[in-house]
Amino acid sequence: MIELSTLDWVVLGGFFVLLLAVVIMSLRSKEEDTADYFLAGRNATWLVIGASIFASNIGSEHLVGLSGSGAQSGMALAHWELQSWIILLLGWLFVPFYWSSKVYTMPEFLERRFNSASRTFLSVISLVSYVLTKVAVTVYAGGVAFKTILGIESLWGIDFFWISALGLVIITGIYTVLGGMKAIMWTSVLQTPVLIIGSIVILVVGLDQVGGWAEVERINEANLHLMRSASDPEFPWPGIVFGSFIIGFWYWCTDQYIVQRVLSAKGIKEARRGTMFAGYLKLLPVFIFLFPGMIAAALNAKGIISYETADQAFPTLVAELLPSGVKGIVIGGLVAALMSSLASLFNSSATLFTIDFYKKFKPESSEKHLLKVGRLATVVVVILGILWIPVMSLIADVLYEYLQSVQSLIAPGIAAVFLLGLCSKRITPTAGFVGLVSGFILGMIRLVLLPFKDGLVGSSFEWVVTMNWLYFCILLFVVVVALMIVVSIFTKPASNEQIHGLTFSSIDKQTIQEVKAGIDKWDYIHTAGIIGITAFIYFRFW
């Protein structure tokens, strides 16, 4: 068990005092309606939006999972952390559609572009994905981290994994339920720097202990490259290039969890600049999360530290390397990561269920009643996610790989529907719904069969579970696109009035003028800067 110094406790205490102050400030501007609770009154600035996007994305699964993937496979999964350019696509191309339509949710946007059935089904898919990925992964990562860092096996006869994970879930749930989106957005501004500072500390200390970056490169030589052979069993380069884009496009440009941040903006200009700020922040994880995993692998190889599984790499660095007085900062960063991602998840789940299910079937419900329903929906999603945790280890050995492999089954259908729906007026409402349903069902077939992989050897289903997960993601995307095109040929397209402003060719002229009026040279400079840094990283680790 690690003993925290007085300074460690002061740092942690200070963090929670600031967090409490932010929540109290949010409560003073009490939510009167769903726009206040779910979208912070649509009054957020670029600073708050960018910090919230980053804090929502970077959870404890990054500290634990991404570091674990760095320890096991080096730079292979860095592609997902080099997707700042896709966040720029959100700001430049998709924000004008989403924000000007004044929708609360992505399913609501699909209803306007396609039909009511598409809205309902996307809500189902989104809530299922939150259970399978965000809740289960975040709670599991938090439990692993705190059990490893504090070295406590059990308390009161209960595995400390569950005590630490569920304790933070309860604390986060309380401030999310009370404060709504305003509390989440403002606590993200507090949590982001704490998270970054804590991770930088472990990076610097780790490099010092291992003997510098050159030593890390020497020991991890086989895992240094971003691009692997096309025949690589886990990370073939065609699968990485196209598969990571499909998953990234779904996550950054269509997922309620992220897009809800830009929907809370004052206007299109603030939303776009918020995505640029998030784009800069998104370049950090490779250095502050993945690199420490590679450092842990090097230290483990040299016998300086020891861990049992790759997911314990980062917590072990904290437990064994950090000097007294610094652990509080890093543990505070870990707490911040867990709480920010959980809080965003809670609010997004409540928004989807309340706006796209409950309000649709009970439109007469009062605003006060809808807020209660949203809060109850959050509790149910969290419970289901916790129940899924034991199944996770049957799908992938490393947490971050599990996360991406499950997302690779959920993303293709949704990405195809949004991409085709925005690009072409000819894609029909029926095609949109068929694309969502077929993509989800085909993806879930593989997910259900994966735990029984060994028993399917020699059967007609063997290829479904043995095919590389990235290639399967690409195949699924191509199948859904082809199916939507075929269905569109034989079904009736939506009227021009219905899709006005909802496709690239029909976007409203007033919206275009608003976009142009808000652009200046700094928008172009920052966009070029983000793309340039990303290109350099690819060049350096090709």
VEXSE-155510 format. One record per residue (C-alpha): x, y, z; residue number from 1. Coordinates in steps of 0.2 Angstrom, whole numbers, plus 2048, in hexadecimal, padded with zeros to 3 digits. Layout:
BEGIN
<atom <X; Y; Z>; NUM> ...
% end
This chain:
BEGIN
<atom <800; 800; 800>; 1> <atom <807; 811; 7FB>; 2> <atom <808; 81E; 808>; 3> <atom <803; 830; 802>; 4> <atom <80D; 83E; 80A>; 5> <atom <804; 84D; 811>; 6> <atom <808; 857; 801>; 7> <atom <800; 849; 7F7>; 8> <atom <7F0; 84B; 802>; 9> <atom <7F0; 85E; 801>; 10> <atom <7F1; 85D; 7EE>; 11> <atom <7E3; 851; 7ED>; 12> <atom <7D9; 85B; 7F9>; 13> <atom <7DB; 86B; 7F0>; 14> <atom <7D5; 862; 7E0>; 15> <atom <7C5; 85C; 7E8>; 16> <atom <7C2; 86E; 7F0>; 17> <atom <7C4; 876; 7DF>; 18> <atom <7B8; 869; 7D7>; 19> <atom <7AB; 86C; 7E5>; 20> <atom <7AC; 87F; 7E2>; 21> <atom <7A9; 87C; 7CF>; 22> <atom <79A; 871; 7D2>; 23> <atom <793; 87E; 7DF>; 24> <atom <795; 88C; 7D2>; 25> <atom <78C; 881; 7C5>; 26> <atom <77E; 87E; 7D1>; 27> <atom <77B; 890; 7D4>; 28> <atom <776; 892; 7C2>; 29> <atom <769; 885; 7C4>; 30> <atom <762; 87C; 7B5>; 31> <atom <751; 881; 7B0>; 32> <atom <74F; 876; 7A1>; 33> <atom <757; 868; 796>; 34> <atom <761; 875; 78C>; 35> <atom <76A; 87B; 79C>; 36> <atom <76C; 869; 7A3>; 37> <atom <772; 860; 794>; 38> <atom <77A; 86E; 789>; 39> <atom <77F; 87B; 797>; 40> <atom <773; 887; 78F>; 41> <atom <77D; 888; 77F>; 42> <atom <788; 895; 785>; 43> <atom <79A; 88C; 786>; 44> <atom <7AA; 895; 780>; 45> <atom <7B8; 88D; 776>; 46> <atom <7C3; 88A; 785>; 47> <atom <7B5; 881; 78F>; 48> <atom <7B0; 877; 77F>; 49> <atom <7C2; 871; 77B>; 50> <atom <7C6; 86D; 78D>; 51> <atom <7B6; 863; 78E>; 52> <atom <7B9; 859; 77E>; 53> <atom <7CA; 854; 784>; 54> <atom <7C6; 850; 796>; 55> <atom <7B7; 846; 790>; 56> <atom <7C1; 83C; 784>; 57> <atom <7D0; 83A; 78F>; 58> <atom <7CA; 82F; 79D>; 59> <atom <7D3; 822; 7A9>; 60> <atom <7D2; 816; 79A>; 61> <atom <7E0; 820; 793>; 62> <atom <7EB; 821; 7A2>; 63> <atom <7E9; 80E; 7A5>; 64> <atom <7E4; 808; 793>; 65> <atom <7EE; 812; 788>; 66> <atom <7FD; 811; 793>; 67> <atom <7FA; 7FE; 793>; 68> <atom <7FA; 7FD; 780>; 69> <atom <80A; 807; 77F>; 70> <atom <812; 7FB; 78B>; 71> <atom <80C; 7EC; 780>; 72> <atom <80B; 7F2; 76E>; 73> <atom <815; 803; 76E>; 74> <atom <80F; 80F; 761>; 75> <atom <802; 804; 759>; 76> <atom <7F2; 80C; 761>; 77> <atom <7F9; 81E; 760>; 78> <atom <7EF; 821; 750>; 79> <atom <7E0; 823; 75B>; 80> <atom <7E9; 831; 765>; 81> <atom <7EE; 83A; 755>; 82> <atom <7DD; 83E; 74F>; 83> <atom <7DD; 850; 752>; 84> <atom <7DA; 853; 740>; 85> <atom <7C9; 84A; 741>; 86> <atom <7C4; 856; 750>; 87> <atom <7C8; 864; 743>; 88> <atom <7BC; 85B; 737>; 89> <atom <7AF; 85D; 745>; 90> <atom <7B2; 86F; 747>; 91> <atom <7B4; 874; 735>; 92> <atom <7A7; 869; 72C>; 93> <atom <79A; 862; 738>; 94> <atom <798; 86F; 745>; 95> <atom <78E; 87A; 739>; 96> <atom <781; 86C; 736>; 97> <atom <780; 867; 748>; 98> <atom <780; 878; 751>; 99> <atom <774; 881; 744>; 100> <atom <767; 873; 745>; 101> <atom <766; 877; 758>; 102> <atom <765; 864; 75C>; 103> <atom <768; 85D; 76D>; 104> <atom <76E; 84C; 767>; 105> <atom <776; 843; 758>; 106> <atom <767; 837; 757>; 107> <atom <75C; 847; 756>; 108> <atom <767; 84D; 747>; 109> <atom <764; 83C; 73F>; 110> <atom <752; 83D; 741>; 111> <atom <752; 84E; 737>; 112> <atom <75D; 846; 72A>; 113> <atom <755; 835; 728>; 114> <atom <746; 830; 733>; 115> <atom <740; 82D; 745>; 116> <atom <745; 81B; 745>; 117> <atom <757; 81F; 741>; 118> <atom <757; 82B; 750>; 119> <atom <750; 81E; 75C>; 120> <atom <75C; 810; 756>; 121> <atom <76C; 81C; 757>; 122> <atom <767; 81F; 769>; 123> <atom <766; 80D; 76D>; 124> <atom <777; 80A; 765>; 125> <atom <77F; 819; 76E>; 126> <atom <779; 813; 77F>; 127> <atom <77F; 801; 77B>; 128> <atom <790; 808; 777>; 129> <atom <791; 812; 787>; 130> <atom <78D; 802; 791>; 131> <atom <79A; 7F8; 787>; 132> <atom <7A8; 805; 786>; 133> <atom <7A7; 815; 790>; 134> <atom <79F; 80F; 7A1>; 135> <atom <7A7; 7FE; 7A1>; 136> <atom <7B9; 804; 79C>; 137> <atom <7B9; 813; 7A7>; 138> <atom <7B4; 80A; 7B7>; 139> <atom <7BF; 7FC; 7B4>; 140> <atom <7CE; 807; 7B0>; 141> <atom <7CB; 811; 7C0>; 142> <atom <7CA; 801; 7CA>; 143> <atom <7DA; 7FA; 7C3>; 144> <atom <7E3; 80A; 7C6>; 145> <atom <7DF; 80E; 7D8>; 146> <atom <7E1; 7FC; 7DD>; 147> <atom <7F3; 7FB; 7D5>; 148> <atom <7F8; 80D; 7DB>; 149> <atom <7F2; 80B; 7ED>; 150> <atom <7F6; 7F9; 7EE>; 151> <atom <7E7; 7F4; 7F8>; 152> <atom <7E0; 7E3; 7F3>; 153> <atom <7D0; 7E3; 7FD>; 154> <atom <7C6; 7EE; 80A>; 155> <atom <7B9; 7E8; 816>; 156> <atom <7BA; 7D7; 80C>; 157> <atom <7B6; 7DF; 7FC>; 158> <atom <7C2; 7E0; 7ED>; 159> <atom <7C9; 7F2; 7ED>; 160> <atom <7C7; 7F2; 7DA>; 161> <atom <7B4; 7F4; 7DC>; 162> <atom <7B5; 800; 7EB>; 163> <atom <7C0; 80D; 7E2>; 164> <atom <7B7; 80C; 7D2>; 165> <atom <7A5; 80D; 7D8>; 166> <atom <7AA; 81A; 7E5>; 167> <atom <7B0; 826; 7D7>; 168> <atom <7A0; 821; 7CD>; 169> <atom <795; 827; 7DB>; 170> <atom <79F; 837; 7DE>; 171> <atom <79F; 83B; 7CC>; 172> <atom <78D; 837; 7CA>; 173> <atom <788; 843; 7D8>; 174> <atom <790; 852; 7D1>; 175> <atom <78A; 84E; 7BF>; 176> <atom <778; 84B; 7C4>; 177> <atom <778; 85B; 7CF>; 178> <atom <782; 867; 7C3>; 179> <atom <77D; 860; 7B1>; 180> <atom <787; 865; 7A2>; 181> <atom <78D; 876; 7AA>; 182> <atom <796; 86C; 7B8>; 183> <atom <79E; 860; 7AB>; 184> <atom <7A4; 86E; 7A0>; 185> <atom <7AC; 878; 7AE>; 186> <atom <7B3; 86A; 7B8>; 187> <atom <7BC; 865; 7A7>; 188> <atom <7C5; 875; 7A7>; 189> <atom <7CC; 871; 7B8>; 190> <atom <7CF; 85E; 7B5>; 191> <atom <7D8; 860; 7A4>; 192> <atom <7E8; 869; 7AB>; 193> <atom <7E8; 85E; 7BA>; 194> <atom <7E8; 84F; 7AF>; 195> <atom <7F5; 856; 7A3>; 196> <atom <801; 85B; 7B1>; 197> <atom <800; 84A; 7BA>; 198> <atom <804; 841; 7AA>; 199> <atom <812; 84C; 7A6>; 200> <atom <81A; 849; 7B7>; 201> <atom <819; 836; 7B5>; 202> <atom <821; 838; 7A3>; 203> <atom <830; 842; 7A9>; 204> <atom <833; 837; 7B8>; 205> <atom <832; 827; 7AE>; 206> <atom <83E; 82E; 7A1>; 207> <atom <84A; 832; 7AE>; 208> <atom <849; 821; 7B6>; 209> <atom <84B; 817; 7A6>; 210> <atom <85A; 822; 7A0>; 211> <atom <852; 82D; 792>; 212> <atom <848; 82B; 783>; 213> <atom <856; 822; 779>; 214> <atom <855; 814; 785>; 215> <atom <842; 813; 783>; 216> <atom <844; 812; 770>; 217> <atom <852; 804; 772>; 218> <atom <847; 7F9; 77D>; 219> <atom <837; 7FC; 773>; 220> <atom <83F; 7FC; 762>; 221> <atom <833; 7EF; 75B>; 222> <atom <824; 7F9; 760>; 223> <atom <829; 80A; 75B>; 224> <atom <821; 80B; 74A>; 225> <atom <80F; 812; 746>; 226> <atom <80E; 808; 736>; 227> <atom <80F; 7F5; 737>; 228> <atom <80F; 7E8; 729>; 229> <atom <7FF; 7E5; 720>; 230> <atom <800; 7D3; 726>; 231> <atom <802; 7D8; 739>; 232> <atom <7F6; 7CE; 742>; 233> <atom <7F0; 7DC; 74E>; 234> <atom <7F4; 7ED; 746>; 235> <atom <7F6; 7EC; 733>; 236> <atom <7F9; 7FD; 72B>; 237> <atom <7EA; 7FC; 71F>; 238> <atom <7DE; 7F8; 72E>; 239> <atom <7E6; 805; 739>; 240> <atom <7E5; 813; 72C>; 241> <atom <7D3; 810; 726>; 242> <atom <7CC; 807; 736>; 243> <atom <7D2; 815; 742>; 244> <atom <7CA; 822; 737>; 245> <atom <7B9; 81A; 737>; 246> <atom <7BA; 818; 74A>; 247> <atom <7C1; 82A; 74C>; 248> <atom <7B3; 831; 740>; 249> <atom <7A6; 829; 74A>; 250> <atom <7AD; 82E; 75B>; 251> <atom <7B2; 840; 757>; 252> <atom <7A5; 846; 74B>; 253> <atom <795; 83C; 74F>; 254> <atom <795; 835; 761>; 255> <atom <78A; 83E; 76D>; 256> <atom <797; 83D; 77A>; 257> <atom <7A3; 849; 771>; 258> <atom <797; 853; 766>; 259> <atom <78D; 858; 775>; 260> <atom <79B; 864; 77A>; 261> <atom <79A; 86E; 769>; 262> <atom <787; 86E; 76A>; 263> <atom <789; 878; 77A>; 264> <atom <793; 886; 771>; 265> <atom <78E; 898; 770>; 266> <atom <78F; 897; 75E>; 267> <atom <798; 88F; 74F>; 268> <atom <7A8; 899; 751>; 269> <atom <7AA; 894; 763>; 270> <atom <7A6; 882; 75F>; 271> <atom <7B3; 881; 751>; 272> <atom <7C0; 889; 75C>; 273> <atom <7BC; 87E; 76A>; 274> <atom <7C0; 86F; 75F>; 275> <atom <7D1; 877; 75A>; 276> <atom <7D5; 879; 76D>; 277> <atom <7D0; 867; 76F>; 278> <atom <7DB; 862; 760>; 279> <atom <7EB; 869; 768>; 280> <atom <7E7; 860; 778>; 281> <atom <7E3; 850; 76F>; 282> <atom <7F5; 84F; 769>; 283> <atom <7FB; 84D; 77B>; 284> <atom <7F6; 83B; 77F>; 285> <atom <803; 833; 775>; 286> <atom <810; 83C; 77F>; 287> <atom <808; 83B; 790>; 288> <atom <7FF; 82B; 790>; 289> <atom <806; 81F; 783>; 290> <atom <819; 824; 785>; 291> <atom <818; 820; 798>; 292> <atom <811; 80F; 793>; 293> <atom <821; 80C; 788>; 294> <atom <82C; 813; 797>; 295> <atom <823; 806; 7A2>; 296> <atom <827; 7F8; 796>; 297> <atom <83A; 7FE; 796>; 298> <atom <83B; 7FF; 7A9>; 299> <atom <833; 7EE; 7AA>; 300> <atom <83F; 7E7; 79E>; 301> <atom <84D; 7EE; 7A8>; 302> <atom <846; 7E7; 7B9>; 303> <atom <843; 7F8; 7C0>; 304> <atom <830; 7F6; 7C2>; 305> <atom <825; 7E7; 7C0>; 306> <atom <813; 7E5; 7BB>; 307> <atom <808; 7D6; 7B7>; 308> <atom <7FD; 7DD; 7A9>; 309> <atom <800; 7EB; 79C>; 310> <atom <7F1; 7F4; 7A4>; 311> <atom <7FA; 7F6; 7B4>; 312> <atom <809; 7FF; 7AC>; 313> <atom <804; 811; 7B0>; 314> <atom <7FE; 80E; 7C1>; 315> <atom <80E; 804; 7C5>; 316> <atom <818; 813; 7BF>; 317> <atom <80E; 81E; 7CB>; 318> <atom <810; 812; 7D9>; 319> <atom <823; 80E; 7D8>; 320> <atom <82B; 81D; 7D0>; 321> <atom <823; 82D; 7D6>; 322> <atom <82B; 836; 7E5>; 323> <atom <821; 83C; 7F4>; 324> <atom <817; 84C; 7F1>; 325> <atom <814; 848; 7DE>; 326> <atom <809; 839; 7E0>; 327> <atom <7FA; 845; 7E5>; 328> <atom <7FC; 84E; 7D4>; 329> <atom <7FB; 83E; 7CA>; 330> <atom <7ED; 836; 7D4>; 331> <atom <7E4; 846; 7D2>; 332> <atom <7E6; 845; 7BF>; 333> <atom <7E0; 833; 7C0>; 334> <atom <7D1; 838; 7CA>; 335> <atom <7CE; 846; 7BE>; 336> <atom <7CF; 83B; 7AF>; 337> <atom <7C2; 82E; 7B6>; 338> <atom <7B6; 83C; 7BC>; 339> <atom <7B6; 846; 7AC>; 340> <atom <7B3; 837; 7A0>; 341> <atom <7A6; 830; 7AC>; 342> <atom <79D; 841; 7AE>; 343> <atom <79C; 844; 79B>; 344> <atom <795; 832; 799>; 345> <atom <788; 835; 7A6>; 346> <atom <782; 844; 79E>; 347> <atom <782; 83E; 78C>; 348> <atom <779; 82E; 791>; 349> <atom <76B; 838; 79A>; 350> <atom <76A; 844; 78B>; 351> <atom <767; 835; 77F>; 352> <atom <75B; 82C; 789>; 353> <atom <751; 83B; 78E>; 354> <atom <750; 845; 77E>; 355> <atom <750; 836; 772>; 356> <atom <745; 829; 77B>; 357> <atom <73B; 830; 789>; 358> <atom <736; 841; 782>; 359> <atom <732; 839; 772>; 360> <atom <725; 82D; 779>; 361> <atom <720; 83A; 787>; 362> <atom <721; 84B; 77F>; 363> <atom <715; 852; 78C>; 364> <atom <722; 850; 79A>; 365> <atom <728; 85F; 7A3>; 366> <atom <73A; 865; 7A3>; 367> <atom <73C; 861; 7B5>; 368> <atom <735; 84F; 7B2>; 369> <atom <741; 84D; 7A4>; 370> <atom <750; 851; 7AF>; 371> <atom <74B; 844; 7BB>; 372> <atom <749; 837; 7AD>; 373> <atom <75B; 83B; 7A7>; 374> <atom <763; 839; 7B7>; 375> <atom <75B; 828; 7BA>; 376> <atom <760; 823; 7A9>; 377> <atom <772; 826; 7AD>; 378> <atom <771; 81B; 7BC>; 379> <atom <76B; 80C; 7B1>; 380> <atom <779; 80E; 7A4>; 381> <atom <786; 80E; 7B1>; 382> <atom <77F; 7FE; 7BA>; 383> <atom <77F; 7F5; 7A9>; 384> <atom <791; 7FB; 7A5>; 385> <atom <797; 7F4; 7B6>; 386> <atom <78F; 7E3; 7B2>; 387> <atom <798; 7E2; 7A1>; 388> <atom <7A9; 7E4; 7A9>; 389> <atom <7AC; 7D1; 7AC>; 390> <atom <7A9; 7CE; 799>; 391> <atom <7B6; 7DA; 793>; 392> <atom <7C5; 7CF; 796>; 393> <atom <7BE; 7C2; 78B>; 394> <atom <7BF; 7CE; 77C>; 395> <atom <7D0; 7D6; 77E>; 396> <atom <7DF; 7D4; 78A>; 397> <atom <7E3; 7E7; 78A>; 398> <atom <7D6; 7F4; 78F>; 399> <atom <7DA; 800; 781>; 400> <atom <7D9; 7F3; 774>; 401> <atom <7C9; 7ED; 77B>; 402> <atom <7C2; 7FE; 77A>; 403> <atom <7C7; 801; 768>; 404> <atom <7C2; 7EF; 762>; 405> <atom <7B0; 7F2; 769>; 406> <atom <7AF; 803; 761>; 407> <atom <7B5; 7FB; 751>; 408> <atom <7A4; 7F1; 751>; 409> <atom <799; 800; 756>; 410> <atom <7A1; 80E; 74B>; 411> <atom <7A0; 808; 739>; 412> <atom <78D; 808; 737>; 413> <atom <78B; 819; 73F>; 414> <atom <799; 821; 736>; 415> <atom <792; 81B; 725>; 416> <atom <781; 822; 729>; 417> <atom <787; 833; 72E>; 418> <atom <794; 834; 720>; 419> <atom <789; 82F; 712>; 420> <atom <77A; 839; 719>; 421> <atom <784; 849; 71A>; 422> <atom <78C; 847; 709>; 423> <atom <77E; 842; 6FE>; 424> <atom <76B; 847; 6FD>; 425> <atom <768; 837; 6F4>; 426> <atom <76A; 82C; 703>; 427> <atom <758; 828; 709>; 428> <atom <751; 827; 71A>; 429> <atom <74E; 814; 718>; 430> <atom <761; 812; 713>; 431> <atom <766; 81C; 723>; 432> <atom <75C; 811; 72E>; 433> <atom <761; 801; 725>; 434> <atom <774; 806; 727>; 435> <atom <772; 809; 73A>; 436> <atom <769; 7F8; 73D>; 437> <atom <774; 7EE; 732>; 438> <atom <785; 7F5; 738>; 439> <atom <780; 7F3; 74A>; 440> <atom <779; 7E1; 748>; 441> <atom <789; 7DB; 73E>; 442> <atom <794; 7E3; 74B>; 443> <atom <78B; 7DB; 75A>; 444> <atom <78C; 7CA; 752>; 445> <atom <79F; 7CB; 752>; 446> <atom <79F; 7D2; 764>; 447> <atom <794; 7C4; 76A>; 448> <atom <79E; 7B6; 762>; 449> <atom <7AF; 7BD; 767>; 450> <atom <7AF; 7B5; 779>; 451> <atom <7AC; 7A4; 770>; 452> <atom <7BA; 7A6; 764>; 453> <atom <7C2; 795; 768>; 454> <atom <7B3; 78B; 766>; 455> <atom <7AF; 792; 754>; 456> <atom <7BF; 78C; 74C>; 457> <atom <7BB; 782; 73D>; 458> <atom <7A9; 788; 73C>; 459> <atom <7A1; 794; 72F>; 460> <atom <7A2; 7A2; 73C>; 461> <atom <7B5; 7A1; 73F>; 462> <atom <7BA; 7AF; 733>; 463> <atom <7AE; 7BB; 73C>; 464> <atom <7B8; 7B9; 74C>; 465> <atom <7C9; 7B6; 745>; 466> <atom <7CA; 7C5; 739>; 467> <atom <7D5; 7D3; 73E>; 468> <atom <7CA; 7DF; 748>; 469> <atom <7CF; 7EE; 73E>; 470> <atom <7CC; 7E5; 72D>; 471> <atom <7BB; 7E0; 734>; 472> <atom <7B7; 7F2; 738>; 473> <atom <7BB; 7F7; 726>; 474> <atom <7B1; 7E9; 71E>; 475> <atom <7A2; 7EE; 729>; 476> <atom <7A3; 800; 724>; 477> <atom <7A4; 7FB; 711>; 478> <atom <795; 7EF; 713>; 479> <atom <78A; 7FC; 71B>; 480> <atom <78F; 809; 70E>; 481> <atom <78B; 7FD; 700>; 482> <atom <77B; 7F8; 708>; 483> <atom <775; 80A; 70A>; 484> <atom <779; 80F; 6F8>; 485> <atom <76F; 800; 6F2>; 486> <atom <760; 803; 6FD>; 487> <atom <760; 816; 6F8>; 488> <atom <75F; 810; 6E6>; 489> <atom <74E; 807; 6E9>; 490> <atom <747; 813; 6F6>; 491> <atom <740; 825; 6F7>; 492> <atom <74C; 833; 6FC>; 493> <atom <747; 840; 708>; 494> <atom <73F; 850; 702>; 495> <atom <74A; 860; 6FF>; 496> <atom <741; 868; 70D>; 497> <atom <745; 85B; 71A>; 498> <atom <757; 85A; 717>; 499> <atom <75A; 86D; 714>; 500> <atom <76A; 872; 71E>; 501> <atom <76E; 860; 722>; 502> <atom <779; 85B; 714>; 503> <atom <789; 863; 70C>; 504> <atom <77F; 868; 6FD>; 505> <atom <770; 86F; 706>; 506> <atom <778; 879; 714>; 507> <atom <770; 889; 718>; 508> <atom <778; 899; 711>; 509> <atom <776; 8A2; 721>; 510> <atom <780; 894; 72A>; 511> <atom <78E; 896; 71D>; 512> <atom <78F; 8A8; 71F>; 513> <atom <790; 8A6; 732>; 514> <atom <79E; 89A; 730>; 515> <atom <7A7; 8A5; 725>; 516> <atom <7A5; 8B5; 730>; 517> <atom <7AD; 8AC; 73F>; 518> <atom <7BD; 8A6; 736>; 519> <atom <7CD; 8B0; 737>; 520> <atom <7DF; 8AC; 734>; 521> <atom <7E1; 8A4; 745>; 522> <atom <7D5; 896; 740>; 523> <atom <7E0; 891; 731>; 524> <atom <7F0; 893; 73B>; 525> <atom <7EA; 888; 749>; 526> <atom <7E3; 87B; 73D>; 527> <atom <7F4; 87A; 734>; 528> <atom <7FD; 879; 744>; 529> <atom <7F3; 86A; 74A>; 530> <atom <7F5; 861; 739>; 531> <atom <808; 865; 739>; 532> <atom <80B; 85E; 74A>; 533> <atom <801; 84E; 746>; 534> <atom <80B; 84C; 735>; 535> <atom <81C; 84E; 73F>; 536> <atom <817; 841; 74B>; 537> <atom <813; 835; 73D>; 538> <atom <823; 839; 734>; 539> <atom <82D; 836; 744>; 540> <atom <825; 825; 748>; 541> <atom <821; 81F; 737>; 542> 
% end
